[in-house]
C-alpha cells in the first residue's frame, strides 16, 4: 500500500513559521482533493487526423450557415425595400412622361432638348433636362425652365447654365406644382437688361 509523503519529507524541517503553516495548509488541501482522474488513451496519444478534420468541418459548416443566414437577411431587406418603392411609385418606371423640346428662331437650328418628368415624390415632380445646341449666355445670365398651363406661364421649375455650346448639358430640376393633363414646359433666356421671363428658346415639338 502506497503511503502519502509527509510535509517534512517534501520540504524538510528547515522551513518554519508562517511559510511552513502556508505550505502545510496547501499540502492538506492536495491530500483532500486526491489524485487527478486518469487520462483516456485517446487524449494521452494527443490529437489525431480524425479529430482535427472533424473540428475543421464543424467550423466550416458553422461559417457557411452564418453566411447563408446573412445572405437571406440581406435578400429580404432588399426585396422589401423594392416592393415598398414600387407601391409608393405606383409603377416600375422612374419616368412618368418625356417631352421633346425644339429650338425657336432665337437659337441655332440644331438646338433641342429632352425633358423627362419622374413620378411625384414628397410633393415634387423630379425632372431631368438634357439640352444641346444652346449658346452660352453672358455671365450671371441663366436659362430658365417654365411650366406652361393653358397656354400661360404657370411657374419656374429651375435654371441652368451652358458652358460649352458644342456639348450637351444635363441638369436635374423639379416641379413643386401639382401637374395636370395638358401641362407642358418651355425654356427661356433673359430678355434685354435681364428681363424675365425673357425670350423662349425651346418649346414643345409639334411633330
C-alpha positions in Angstrom: 0.0 0.0 0.0 1.4 3.4 -1.0 1.8 6.0 1.7 1.4 9.7 1.1 4.7 11.5 1.9 4.7 13.9 4.9 5.4 17.6 4.6 8.8 17.2 6.3 9.7 14.6 3.7 8.7 17.0 0.9 10.3 20.3 2.1 12.5 19.3 5.1 12.5 20.6 8.6 14.3 23.9 7.8 11.1 25.8 6.8 9.4 27.3 9.8 6.9 30.0 10.9 4.3 31.4 8.7 5.8 30.0 5.5 5.6 26.4 6.9 1.9 27.0 8.0 1.0 28.1 4.5 2.7 25.1 2.9 1.1 22.8 5.5 -2.3 24.1 4.5 -1.6 23.6 0.8 -0.4 20.1 1.5 -3.6 19.2 3.4 -5.8 20.5 0.5 -3.9 18.4 -2.0 -4.3 15.3 0.1 -8.0 16.0 0.5 -8.5 16.5 -3.3 -6.9 13.2 -4.1 -5.1 12.3 -7.3 -6.3 13.7 -10.7 -8.5 11.5 -12.9 -6.8 9.2 -15.3 -6.3 10.4 -18.9 -8.2 8.5 -21.6 -6.0 6.6 -24.1 -7.2 8.9 -27.0 -6.2 12.1 -25.1 -3.0 10.6 -23.9 -2.0 9.9 -27.6 -2.8 13.6 -28.5 -4.9 14.9 -31.3 -5.1 12.8 -34.5 -6.1 13.5 -38.1 -9.7 12.4 -37.5 -10.2 14.8 -34.6 -8.6 17.7 -36.5 -10.6 17.2 -39.7 -13.8 16.8 -37.7 -13.3 20.0 -35.8 -12.4 21.9 -39.1 -15.5 20.5 -40.8 -17.7 21.8 -37.9 -16.1 25.3 -38.1 -16.6 25.4 -41.9 -20.2 24.3 -41.5 -20.9 26.9 -38.9 -19.4 29.7 -41.0 -21.4 28.5 -44.1 -24.6 28.6 -42.1 -23.8 32.1 -40.8 -23.1 33.4 -44.3 -26.3 31.8 -45.7 -28.3 33.4 -42.9 -26.7 36.8 -43.6 -27.5 36.5 -47.3 -31.1 35.6 -46.6 -31.5 38.7 -44.3 -30.0 41.0 -47.0 -32.3 39.5 -49.7 -35.4 40.0 -47.5 -34.4 43.6 -46.8 -33.7 44.4 -50.5 -36.9 42.7 -51.7 -38.9 44.5 -49.0 -37.5 47.9 -50.0 -38.1 47.2 -53.6 -41.7 46.3 -53.0 -42.3 49.4 -50.9 -40.7 51.6 -53.5 -42.9 50.2 -56.2 -46.0 50.6 -54.1 -45.2 54.2 -53.5 -44.3 55.0 -57.0 -47.2 53.0 -58.5 -45.0 51.7 -61.4 -41.6 50.2 -62.1 -40.6 53.1 -64.4 -39.0 56.2 -62.9 -40.1 58.3 -65.8 -43.8 59.4 -66.0 -43.5 61.4 -69.2 -40.9 62.6 -71.7 -41.3 65.9 -73.5 -39.3 66.8 -76.7 -38.4 70.4 -77.0 -37.3 72.1 -80.2 -35.4 75.3 -80.7 -37.1 78.6 -81.8 -35.8 81.2 -84.2 -33.9 82.8 -81.3 -31.3 80.0 -81.2 -29.4 77.9 -83.7 -31.4 75.4 -85.7 -29.8 72.4 -84.0 -30.9 73.4 -80.6 -33.2 70.9 -78.9 -33.8 69.2 -75.6 -35.5 66.3 -73.9 -37.3 66.7 -70.6 -38.0 63.6 -68.5 -40.6 64.0 -65.8 -40.5 61.5 -63.0 -43.2 60.4 -60.6 -44.2 62.6 -57.8 -42.1 62.3 -54.6 -42.5 64.4 -51.4 -44.8 66.9 -53.2 -42.4 67.5 -56.1 -42.1 66.1 -59.6 -38.4 65.4 -60.3 -37.2 66.3 -63.8 -34.1 65.8 -65.9 -33.4 68.1 -68.8 -30.8 67.3 -71.5 -30.3 70.1 -74.0 -27.9 70.6 -76.9 -27.1 73.5 -79.3 -27.9 76.3 -76.8 -25.4 79.2 -77.0 -23.5 80.4 -73.9 -25.0 83.4 -72.2 -23.4 86.4 -70.6 -22.1 86.0 -67.1 -24.8 85.9 -64.4 -27.4 85.0 -67.0 -29.3 81.7 -66.9 -31.7 79.7 -69.0 -34.9 79.0 -67.1 -37.5 76.2 -67.4 -41.1 77.3 -67.0 -44.3 75.2 -66.6 -47.0 76.1 -69.2 -50.6 75.5 -68.3 -53.5 76.6 -70.5 -51.0 78.4 -72.8 -49.7 80.6 -70.0 -46.6 80.6 -67.7 -47.5 78.9 -64.5 -44.2 78.9 -62.6 -40.5 78.3 -62.7 -39.0 74.8 -62.4 -35.4 75.9 -62.2 -32.5 77.4 -64.0 -29.3 76.2 -65.6 -26.2 77.5 -67.5 -24.4 76.4 -70.6 -20.6 76.4 -70.5 -20.0 74.8 -73.9 -22.5 75.2 -76.8 -21.0 72.2 -78.6 -21.7 69.8 -75.8 -25.0 68.6 -74.3 -25.9 69.8 -70.9 -27.9 67.7 -68.4 -29.5 69.2 -65.3 -31.8 68.0 -62.6 -34.8 70.1 -61.9 -38.2 69.7 -60.1 -41.7 71.0 -60.3 -43.3 71.9 -57.0 -46.7 72.3 -58.6 -49.4 69.7 -58.9 -49.3 68.7 -62.6 -52.4 68.4 -64.7 -53.2 66.8 -68.0 -52.1 69.1 -70.8 -49.2 70.7 -68.9 -46.0 71.4 -70.8 -42.7 73.3 -70.5 -40.6 75.8 -72.3 -37.1 77.1 -71.8 -36.3 80.8 -71.9 -33.3 83.1 -71.7 -33.3 86.6 -70.1 -34.6 89.5 -72.2 -32.8 92.9 -72.7 -31.3 94.0 -69.4 -32.0 90.6 -67.8 -35.8 90.9 -68.0 -37.8 87.8 -67.1 -39.3 85.6 -68.3 -37.4 86.7 -71.4 -37.3 85.1 -74.8 -38.5 81.5 -75.4 -35.6 79.4 -76.9 -37.1 75.9 -76.6 -40.7 74.9 -76.9 -42.6 71.5 -77.1 -42.2 69.8 -80.5 -45.5 69.6 -82.5 -44.2 66.6 -84.5 
